[in-house]
Amino acid sequence: MEFSNETLDTANLPRFEEVPFTPIHDDYWKVILIVEAIVFSIIGTALGIVYYFQEQIRPYGIYLAMVFILVIVFTVWFSRISFSKKGFAFREHDVLFRDGVIATHTMIIPYNRIQHVALHEGAIPRIFGLAKVEIFTAGGNQSDIEIPGIEKEHAENIKQLLMGKIRKEL
């Protein structure tokens, strides 16, 4: 066998940016809003209790409320941008997941690196018939890719696809 180590023309490599990504299901935006409403309700209640029992804070109540509202608006806006950038794609040899807010992050995992695939349904996503596909590679106990906001039946199909690809690679 003869050794070869040819130089690759990087200008002609396939570009993952040109892959058509499947967006997260629209109902997942409702899930995000519900979770944020629960979190901000708890925080708002705690702030209200502190405001009620701490007299020295009362003169600053309007500022506290304004900051709280600004944090809510900023969080919802940031979440919306994040939601709109999330997407996934399955190619012949790998799976891609894109997310990010300020900078877009794209994770590409070849099927031969996948060790385990899990399907997770949270309480709120389950109301909307949504699930999350978690993809694990070797060397960690946390998933490398979590694709949220997929219709449950579609998520089960994705899991079966990935499990089939894992078996073929072995």
Secondary structure, DSSP 4 states (H G I P E B T S, - for coil): -----PPP-GGGS--GGGS-PEEPPTHHHHHHHHHHHHHHHHHHHHHHHHHHH-GGGGGGHHHHHHHHHHHHHHHHHHHHHHHHH-EEEE-SSEEEEEEESSSEEEEEEEGGGEEEEEEE--HHHHHTTEEEEEEEETT-SS-SEEEEEEEHHHHHHHHHHHHHHHHHH-
